[in-house]
Amino acid sequence: MQEAPVHLPSENLSDAILQQLKYGLGKDAAHATRTDWRLALSLAIRDRIVDPWFASTRTTYAKQGKRVYYLSMEFLIGRLLEDAAVNLGLMDEVTAFFDERGLDAKAVIADEPDAALGNGGLGRLAACFLESMSSLGCPAHGYGIRYEHGLFRQSFDDGRQVEAPEDWLSEPHAWEFERAEVEYRIGFGGHVAEENGQTRWYPGEAVLARAYDTPVIGWKGAWANTLRLWSARPEQIFDLSRFNAGDYYGAAHQEALARTISRVLYPDDTTDEGKRLRLKQEYFFTAASLHDILRRFDSEYDDLSLLPEKVAIQLNDTHPAIAGPELIRILHDERGLSFEQAVEIARGCLAYTNHTLLPEALERWSVGLMAHLLPRHMQIIERMDALHAEAHPDRHVRLIDHGDVHMGPLAFTTAHRVNGVSALHSELMKDTVFAELNRLHPGRIVNQTNGVTPRRWMLSANPRLSALITEAIGDGWVGDLEQLQQLEPLAEDAGFVEAFAKAKRANKADLAAYLGKEGTGVDPDAMFDVQIKRIHEYKRQHLNILQTIALWQEMKDDPKGDWVPTLKIFGGKAAPGYFFAKDIIRLINKVAEVVNRDPDTRHLLRVAYPANYNVSLAERLIPAAEVSQQISTAGKEASGTGNMKFALNGALTIGTLDGANVEIRELVGAENFFLFGMTAEEVVARRQVEGHAWQAISADPRLARALEAIRHGTFGHGFGGIVDNVSGPDYFLVSSDFTDYWRASRELDAAYRDPKAWTRKAILNVARSGWFSSDRTIRGYMADIWDAKALSVD
Ligand code: F58
């Protein structure tokens, strides 16, 4: 938004909205569009954030609090308006305002485009953390990239995923403040020179990083932090001499190159293309953030040794891991500290979160590329590598190996704490990828099991259940989610059980109406069974669809049988270059086509796959879900956070012992969780069994028949890759886990047939999920990693 509001905000929200409409947007209420109303409302609410925001900043300066900096390539924020209105307690006033004018507040809120500045769990976690840090009063900044285009928009054409660019900034963005004066020069390439015993880097090219700030208001509006996103601009707007010579394209060349850096979010690609640009993006936002952090530090302190006491920098995965070498470079080359001092101070500030053990997802950059783009950093990495090898001559960990810089080990050695995101994942980190580094640095790896913010994922997304809970136990649970435990006795209370079931039924009816508009007619009384997440082989959406096929076949054999009518819902995007995942998407859509129009079974089984899964769609789906599919191959899903949102909203999990499923099951109780499949250890052993997939298929006629139907073209053609994979190498053990998955699914059906007992289990899931609040997670980071204290505005 370019224009600052001209008038002081009115005390009264209605007046403030009308003022913003008139003076902020220049619109007359008689002619205002839905978007005008949404923007006027957003600006009026934004005005109410500014004072607590300033007060938070002043308090942090006054108390010289330690600041936390969360560096992340991704912030999957979704919509901001409702979050802000809910946290400020303004929702009733907002609804009343639009009611009075015959407008639908929900529709106005839904007019906001999602800020889709992330791919999946990692980006959404960063967004939940921002909200929790504000809710707890932890002085913090999020730092990332202001992508002009977020995650691609997905549609389906004959079942195939089609990607289109996303364009969230095409409308005015009401939440941010452009900071034209906060701009840093970020260099690339060039050469390194020795001058009077000092090393200097002379970049060959440079771009400018300009700051855009979005305030993030916490629960009850008591504290607000800042999300600062960087946008890339050219140093020189355009080449005037070329322009004057008529070379218009050439004149704009530099500008286009510079702006490309913050143009698009990387869609989690499996290919090597564009890697150079990705490394540029990583350095661009990391370097800009470090300049900013040091500028703020310098304004308060003049002793660099205080840095670890005053500054905590969290690296969200290895994407900002160049922060280690960059901070060492600044401290040593520019600020004159010894190399050893610089390393020690940098390590005191930095900590690194790992989100994956999948070898193909661990970042590495060729030495050639690194040396070309960041020659001084490459030297520093070489020196770190040599120092590490010198200190541990009998060990084999190298930061540089086979011509690549390994960002995991680099992040590990430049951080004082390294954390995994679930108990199982953190243990596996110690046993696998970081086994040797863990032996060398015992105690550096800690666990911080992920969490989700209850404000968005309960209070706003599920108003019916939230109201019911508040009526029963008061509203303290919103800021202290463990209070949900007080619901436990109510699982035995017939009135509460009935009210709970009614709320779920109403959420299902809402979703059924929405899906109906999207093209899939569904029965709100069917069992709503949901799998929503990125499409990936390890997440095994193909295991789910194979079972759906087998179930459909059995239903067709016996349409009068005692089946539980089921709606299978899928949602998720595949990386554009990930062809196997795209085949899975097409298979699901093709199965949906066949199954949904089958007159024998369409009253028993439907498949829905709404396109363009995003945060806002998740907010619709999760409150209506009854079954949560968490079926990854054990040992592969670092944590999961969707799994927590489902349990919190009263869905029962069918899942493997993977990621945080393990902790969910421990907390909600084994009897309220449908477990199946091999453990992480069994998975490793099973892969050694010659012909494991064939053995499994031969032993299970249902699986064999489902695969046969696919092979024979029941769902169209082109699925040979999937069939060959799960009957051949089957690295993710779809076939080997199928039989047990079927068993657990039928046990789940049986449980669903007893609505009271089912609802009781659902209530216990809610009552025992309080631990999965991201407030708990952030407290853990503050205590075990950041050594940061919460502050409050006096
Ligand atoms: C996810 N990682 C994990 N990565 O898969 C999930 O288990 C975990 O709950 C979540 O992080 C939060 O800890 C993830 O989302 C990405 O999206 C990468 C983004 C950059 C490119 C490679 C994938």
Boltz pocket constraint, residues with backbone or C-beta under 6 A from the ligand:
constraints:
  - pocket:
      binder: B
      contacts: [[A, 119], [A, 120], [A, 121], [A, 122], [A, 123], [A, 125], [A, 266], [A, 267], [A, 268], [A, 269], [A, 354], [A, 355], [A, 356], [A, 361], [A, 421], [A, 450], [A, 636], [A, 637], [A, 638], [A, 639], [A, 640], [A, 641], [A, 659]]
      max_distance: 6.0
